[in-house]
Amino acid sequence: MLVITLSSLLGLVWLGQQPRDDLGVASFNVAPEVWVPYVPSDDILESTWFCPGVPATGETDVGGAVIVTNTSDQPTSARVTFLSDTAAARTKIVDVPAFDRVQVDVDAEQQGTFVATSVEILGGGGLVEQRAFYPASAGLGQSVTPCSINLSSEWYLAEGYTVDLAEQMLLLSNPSADQVVVDVSFHTASGTIEPSVYNGLPVQPYSVRVIDVGVEGGGARGEASVGVSVRAVRGALMVGRSTTADDDRRGGTSISMAAPLLADRWWFADGVKGPQASERFSVLNPTNEAVTV
């Protein structure tokens, strides 16, 4: 296991697990202060999961799904809400047998550039992840990411890539009944960029807003490394990212969840080593203070 020790800054992935408080009496979606996905206790009445989004344009071999897993010995139900950037939100109830899982085809239920989901599991015990599908040279590729039990007013992405034809899309989803307003900043080798078009940006209730990080005139085009900060001045939301590149350095498509906090220590539980593999670690410091790694 690789451990990186920092001082008030952000790495890419944190897979460490912190102890959580005893939940005690039954409650609705009360989570400890940790954003790493975990299976909630069976004695809470309901748990809610938020997934960053999958493509749902209707194109061939492009789409996604959410997988709802029931970890208890009793059957349960889940309410799945589909949030789009082009259509009104809709919901679907699915039954999940004991110790089983159900896959919900997102692009079959809702259309949009990207569709995010929120999943309410009756009974609490359960786990949710999302899978995005896309065409690949070896057939159908997929990108898997866990969903989160928390929304946040701050989200960070340590690195992105907007060189040549590469695309980086921010997925801002608001699963609540109130409008969320955010400020978006880009962090590059030349400094921080705060486009006025992304200052005070509204995200409507029960919807997704998609931002092209590399759009000409309003983003960070041609950057080999660009970090992102999203701060809500009102409300809380879910933030994810979709990246697509067709070069040898970062080929393929991936969708991931941003990190809702800064920390001084980050863990990487696994990696890839071999003649055809390359692995890199990116560190983002979005603060005004210097840090030492």
Buried (B, 14 or more C-beta within 10 A) or exposed (E): EEEBEBBEBBBBBBEBEEEEEEBEEEBEBBBBEBBBBBBBBBEBEBBBBBBBBBBBBEEEEBBBBBBBBBBBEEBBBBBBBBBBBBBEBEEEEBEBEEEEBBEBEBBEBBBBBBBBBBBBBBBBBBBBBBBBBBEEEEEEBBBEBBBBBBBBBBBBBBBBBBBEEBBBBBBBBBBBEEEBBBBBBBBBEEEEBEBEEBEEBBBEBBBBBBBBBBBEEBBBBEBBBBBBBBBBEEBBBBBBBBBBBEEEEBEBBBBBBBBBBBBEEBBBEEEEEEEEEEEEBEBBBBEEEEBEE
